[in-house]
Amino acid sequence: MPPGKSTIASDVDSLFNFILYGSTVLFLIVVIGMIYFVVKYRAKEKDKLTSGVSHNLKLELLWSIIPTILVIIVFFWGFRVYLKMYVPPRDAYEIKVTGQRWSWVFDYPNGATTIGELNVPRGKPVKLLISSKDVIHSFYIPDFRIKMDALPNRYTVTWFEAPEPGGHNLFCAEYCGTSHSGMIGRVNVLGEREFNDWLESSASFGEGLSLEDYGEQLFTQKACVTCHNINGKAHTGPPLNGIYNVKINMADGSLVLSDENYIRESILNPQAKIVAGYQPVMPTFQGILNDRQIDALVAYIKSLEKK
C-alpha cells in the first residue's frame, strides 16, 4: 500500500497487517501439514489398510478454538477502527461531495465549488457529506485509507485528517459506466493560511479575464474535458470545436441549430436534446455554475474553430 497520510491510516494498516500475517501463518500451517501427511501416510503397499483412528479431540479443539479467538479479535478490532473512521469530530470542517458521471463536485461552506479537485486544510478534521446524482460511485483516497459509496437519494459520511501538506490521488472505486476510469481527481492538503487564501480567492476567480479566457479555465476546472474533446475526436460526449452556429443531428432525427441558446440549454438541461450517436449521460450543471460562468463557457465554445 502507499504510505499512509492521514491520522486513521496507521490504524487501518495495523489491522490489515494483522489479518494478512495471520492468514499467511495459517495458510502455511495447513499447506505444510497437508504435504507432510500426504508423504508420511501415503500408501506403501497396495493392499495394506490405513489406520482406524477416527478423530483426535485435542487437535479438533485446537483448530476450532484458535480460529474462533482470531475472528473475535478481528471483529472487535475492526469495529473499533470502523467507528473511528465513520464518526467525525464535532468541529470537523464539512464539505459536500457529489458524484456524477464522470466527475466529483465539491461544495464548500463559503459557496466555492470545485470539480475534480478537493482542497482541504492541513491538521484539521474534514467531514465529507457524500451523495450521487445518478448511479452508485465510490469515493476513494488510497493515501488516506478512506473509501465510501456515493449513493443516489441519500447521504453517506466519512472523514479524515491530513497532518502534512501535499497532493493525493482520488478515484472512483465503483464501476459506473464507460468513463469510470476517467473519474479521477486530486486532493490538495494546504497549510491553514494557504487554504484560507484559496477560499478567499475562489470567490473572485475569473475577475479581470475576458469571457473566452475565463471559459477556457472553467472548461478544465469544471471537468468538461473528462467527456468532451476540442480536437474533433469523439469521446463520451461529442467534440465541441466548430459546433457553433451549425446544424446538428439529434437522436430523434431532428436538426438543431447550435446557437447560444442551444449551448446554454445543453449545459443546464443536457437531457433535453441528445446528439445522434451519443448516450444521455451528461449531468446537469444547474446550481453548480452561475450566470457569468455559463456565459464564459458559451463564449469559449463559440471561439473553438473546427479542426
N, C-alpha and C positions, 0 to 999 in steps of 0.2 A: 504494500500500500504506500501511497505518497506520504511524506512527513505530515503529521497532524498539526494543524494551525488554528485550532480552537480549544477552548477550555474543556470541552467534553471529549476531545479526540483521544486523550490518554486512557480514559475510562473505557471507551469503545474498543480501543486496541488491546487493552489488558484482557477483556472478556473474549475477544476474538482469538487472541493467542492462547488463552486457556483452553478454549474449545478445540483449536487447531492441534495443539501439542497433545492434549488428552486423547483426541481421536486418533492421532498418529501412533501413540503408545498402544492403545487398544487394538488398532489395526495390526501392528507388528506382533503383538502377543498372539492374536488369533491366527494370523498367516504363518508365523514361525511355528506355533504349536501344531497347526494343521499339517505342515510339511514334516515335522518331527514324527507325528503319529502315523502319517502315511508311510514313511520309511521304516519306522520301528516295527509296526504291526502289519506290514504287508504280508500277503500270503506266500509262505516259503515252500509249502508243499501243496500239491494240487488238491488232495482230499482231506487235508487237516482242517478241523473245525476251529472257529475263533473262540475267544474266551466267553464264558457265560455270564460275566459281570454285567449287570443291567444298569446300575447307576452308582454315583458317588455323592453322598449327601453333602459332605463338606465342600466339594467342588461346585455343586449346584447352588449352594447358599452363597459361595464366594462370587460366582459370576452373576448372581441376582442382586446381591446387596451392594457391591461396589458400583455397578452402573446406576442403581437407584440413587445412591448418595451423590454421584456426579450429576445426575439430572436435577436433583433438588438444589444443589449448589448453583448450577447454571440458571435455573428458574429464578431463584431469589436474587442472584447477582444481576441477571438480565432485567428483572423487574425494577430493581433499584436504578439501573442506568436508564431504563426507559422513562421512568418518572422524572429523572433529572433532565433528560433530553427534551421532553414534551410539556413540561410545566414551566413557562417562562417567569422570570422575576417580575415583580410588580412595577419596577421602574424601567422596564425594557423599552427601547425606542421602537415604535411599531411602524412597519412598512407593509403596505398592501401589495400582494403579488398576484398577478393574474396570468394564467397560462392560456395561450390561444395558438392555434396552428398558424405559424410555427415560430413563436417568439414569446418572450417573457416581458410583461409590463409591470413596472414598479411605480407605485404612487406614494409620495412622501407626505408627512403631516403639513408641510408648508405649501402644498399644492404642486410641487415639482413632480414631473413624470419622466421616467427614462424607459427605454426599451432595450432589452438585451444587456444592460449594464447596471449592476446594483452597487451603489456607493454607500458605505457604512462607516461609522466612527470606530476607531481603534479603542479597545479596552472598555467597551460599553455593551451590555446585552442588547441584542436586536431581536425583536419578535416579528415573525413573518406570518401574516394572515393571508392564507393561500386559497385561491379558487380557480375555476376554469370557465371559459366562455363556450367551450364546445365539447371536447372529448376528455378522457382521463389523461392527464400528464403526470409527471413525477419530477419534483424539484430536487435536484441532487448536486451537492457540492462535496466532491470527494475529500478535499483537504480538511473540511470541517467535520466530516463523518456524519452529515445530516442528509436525510432523504425523506421527502413527504409527498404523498399524492396530491395533485390538484384536481378537484372533482367539480363537475358542473352542479349548480343548485345547492351547494353547501360550502362551508368554510372548514379548512384544516389549519392547524397551528404547529409551528416549530420555532426554535430559536437557537441562537449561537452567540458566542462572544469571542472575537478575534483579538488576541493580545498584541499582535505585531502587525505593522502596516505591510501591504503587499497586494499582489493580484492573484486571483484564484479562478480556476475554470468552473463553469456552471453548465450542467447538462440536463436534458430531459431523459429520464431513465425508464419511461414507459412508451412503447411503440405507439405513435399517434398518427401515422399516415406517411405519405410518400416523402416528405421532407423532415421526418423525425430526426435524422442525423444532423440536420442543419439547425435544429432548435438548441443552440448553444449560446452561452453568454459569458460574462465576466463579472467577478465580484472584486471591487476595489476597496480595500481597507485603508482608510485615510486617518491621519492624525486629527485631533479634535479641531484645531484651528483650520486645517486644510478642509476638513469636512464642512465646517460652518461657512467658510468662504465659498465652497462649492454650492451649498444650499442658497446662499445669497445671490451668487452669480446665475444660478439656474433660473431664477425668476426673471432675469433680464437677458436670457440667452436670445441671440438673434438681433438685438438692438444695434443699430448702426450699419446693418448689412442690407443689401438690396434683396428684394423678394426672391430673385433667382438664386443668389448665393445662400440665402437662408434656407431655401427649399432644398438645395443640394446637401447642406449639412443635415437637415431633417431626414432626407431620404436614407441616409446611413444611420443616423441616431435612432430613428423610429423603426429600424429593421425592415424597411421596404425592400432592401437588397436581398433579403432572405428568399423572396419569391419572385422578384422582378429583375430582369436584366435590362441594361441600356445599350447592349451591343447587338441587338437584333435577334438574339438567340432565345428560343422558348425555354421557360423554366416552369415552376409550379404555376405561375401566372404569366400572362403574355408580356413580351418585351414592351417597354414604354417609349423607346426612341422613335420619333417620326410618326406618332399616333395622333398628334393634334390636328384637328380640322380635316380629318379623313373619315370616310365611311367604313365602319367595322361590322363584320358579320357576327350576328348573335346566335346563341344556341337554338333559339326558337325560329331561326330562318330570317329574321328581320335584319334590316340595315339601320345602324345608328350613327349619327354624326358625332364624332368625339370632340365636341366643343368644351368650353369651360364648365358648363352645367353638367355634362356627362362625366367629366373627370371628378368634379366635386361629389356628384351622386355616387360614383364608384368608390370614393373614399369613405363616405358616411353610410351608404347603404349598398354594399357590394353585391348583395344578392338580387338587386332589382333587375340588372341586365347582365347576363353571363355571356362572355365571348365564346364563340364556337370553338370547340376543341379543348376547353378547359373546364375543370370541376368548380362548383360553387363553394370554395373552401376559404375564401378571404374573410377575415373577421372585420367587423365594423370598427371604425376609429371615432365613432360618435362618443363624445365625452372625454376622449383622450387628446384630441387636437382642438386648439382654439381657432377662431376665425382667421387670425393672421397666419397661423401655421398652415391652415388649409390653403389660403391664398398663395403662400410661398411654395407649397408643393405643386399647385396648379401652374404657377409661373415657371417653376423648374421643368416640369414635364413638357410644357409648351416649348421650352427652349431646346429640348433634345432633338437633334437632327437625325434623320434616318441614316443608318449605316448599312 
